[in-house]
Amino acid sequence: MLASKSMHSSEHNCSNEIFWQKLYSLLRPLVKRWVYSSHVPSWKGQEDDVVEDIVQEAITRLFQYSQRAERGEVVPIETIEHMIKVVALNYCRDLKRRERRLLRSIDDEWSYGEHVDSTNTVDPAEIAIDKAFQEWLFERLSLEIVKFPKKQRNALLIDLAHRMHFAVRPSSLQRAFLRRGIRLQDFRAPAPKNLLERGRHAANLNLAYKRIANFCV
């Protein structure tokens, strides 16, 4: 397995053919496990082809993203291993969802019994990857949000605070903001009553969410 340091994104790495070959070797066993544990009926006997499709698509998407990052169009990739696994996992899930829809359609046509969805299995590796990626994403988002113009940042934090449930144990997003010195509880302010102020708040919130959307592209 590649060392974490060698997997960090850089202009040199992302344009290096050897780097992509090593990334392929790292990703393929993981995807193979997902595919074989999914037990999708239409994949039976074609598992290796499905694995190859997922791996190639994930690497292609990541390569395209890295090129955009080099041009400054999107946020640079900090941890390649997280990003490539999430891209592959999401594509694998997309394929499984397509098969589920197909199976459901066939089931509606031919079966009077209840269809058992054998593709809806939960892989602990998927849960771990999702959790790691969520932590990474919230960390990156909190770093970006603190750089927003003050009015946009405050409008966004107020909106997040109103949407959030505050338990004894902080959520992943709350912890990310705490590391930036921000307590979301402090932003549970009532919405402005003045129509003009309310309009300004909505405009700033809209701009803030657009910034987030651009960050996540």
N, C-alpha and C positions, 0 to 999 in steps of 0.2 A: 504494500500500500504506500502511496506517496506520502511524504512528510507534509504536515500542514503548511509549512513555509513555502514549499514548492507549489502549492495549490493556490496561493494568493494571486489575484489578478494583476497583470501588468501589461504594458504595451508589448514588451518583449515576449512574455509567455503566450499571450493571445494570438500572436502571429507566428508562433513556433510550431512546426508540424509535429515534432517529437512530443511537445506538450499535449497536443490534441490526441495523439496516439495513446499516451499514458492515461489521459482522462477517459478515453474509451475503455481501456483495460480496467480501470477502476470502477466504472459505471456498469459495465455489462453483467458481472456476477450479481449485483444488487437487483437490476432489472429482471434478470433471469429468475431470481427467487420470487419477485412480485408476480411475474407472469405465470409461473408454474403453481403458485399458491392461490391464484385467482380462480382456477377451475372453470374458466369460461368454455362452455361446450364447443363453440365454433372455433376456438383456438386449438383444440385437441389435435395433435399431430403436426401442428404448425407453430408450436411455441417458439422455436428458434427464430423463425421468420418474424414473429411478432416482437421478440426481444430486439432483433436487429433494427426493426422499424422504429421502435421507441428510442433506442440508443442513438441512432443516426439523427432522428428528428430533434432530440434534446440537444445534441452537440451542435446541430445546424442553428437552432434557435439561440443557443448561448453564443455561438460565434457571431451571429448577426448582431446580438446585443452588445458584444464586446467591441465590435466595429463602431457602433453608435456611441459607445462610451468613450472611445478614443477620439471621436469627433466632438465630444463635449455635449452631445445631444441628450444623454441620460446619465444617471448617477453611476460612477464606476463600481465594478463588482469587487467587493472586499474579500469574500470567501467563496471561491469557486466551488468547493465541494458542497456547500449548502445550496448554492444556486442551481448547479447542474442536477442535483438529486431532486430538488423541488420541481424543476422544469420537466424532468423525466416522469416523476410521480404524477404530476398533473396531466401529462399527455396520456399516461397509462390509464388514469381514471376516466379521461375523455373517451378512450377506446372502449373501456368497460361499460360506460354509460350508453354508448351507441349499441353495444351488443345487448344490453338489458332492454333497451327500447325495441330492438328487433325481436328479441325473445318474447317480450310482452305482447307484441303485435301478433306473433305466431300463436301464442298461447290463447289470445282472445279468439282467434279463428278456429283453432283445432281442439282446445281443451275445455272441459266443463269443470274441472277441478281447480283448486287454488294453485297458482304457480309459485314454486319455491325459488327464490333468487339465490342461486349458488354462487353468484359473483360478488355478493355483498359481504364478503369476509373482511375482517379487520386484521391487518398485519401490524404487529407491534412496531416494526421498523418504520412503517408509514406514520404512526403516531409520533414516534421520536423525531422523525425528520420534520413533520409539521410543527412540532413544538420548538425545535431548534431554529427553524426558519422564522417562526413567529417572533421569537425572542430577538433574533437578528434584525428583523424588519422594524419592530417597535423601537429598538435601539437607534437604528438609522433615522427613523421618522422623528423621534424626539430630538435628535441632533439637528435635523433640518428645521423643525418647527421653532426652536428657540432662536433661529436666525431670521424668522419672518419679521416683517415690519410690525411694530408693537400693536397697532390696532387690529391687524389681521390675526396676530398670534393670540391676543386676548379673546377675540371673538371665537376663535377655534377652541381654545381651552375652556371657555364658558360652555360652548356647545357640547364638548366631550364630557365635561363634568355633569351636565344635565342628563346625558345618556347613560352614564355609568352607575353601576351599583357598587357602593363602597362597603366592603366586608372587612373583617379584622385583618385578613391577610391581603395585601395589595395584589392586584392583578399584574400581568406582564407589562401592560401599557403603563399602569400607575408606577411600577418599579422603574421603568425606563425614564419617566419624567422625574421621579425622585432623584435619580442619578444626575439629572440636570438642575437639581435644586428647586423643582416645581412640585407643589402639592395640588393635585387636581381638586381636592376638596375645597381649597381656598377660592375656587372659581365658580362655586355654586351660587352665583348672584342672580337675582330675578331679572327677567327680560326688561329692557327699557320700555317705559310706559309712553313716553313721548314718541309720536309717529315719526318725526324726523330722525330721532336717535335710533329708533327701531329699524328704519330704512338703512341708516348708515351701518348698523350692526349686521344686518342681512347682507349688505354689499361686501363688507369686510370678510364675513364668513364665506361667502361665495368665492371670493378671491383666494382665501386660504385653502379651501378644498380643491380649487383648480391647481394650486401649487402642489398639493399632495398628489393629485392625479398625474401631474407632469413628472413628479418624482418616481411614481410607481410604474410609469410606462416602460 
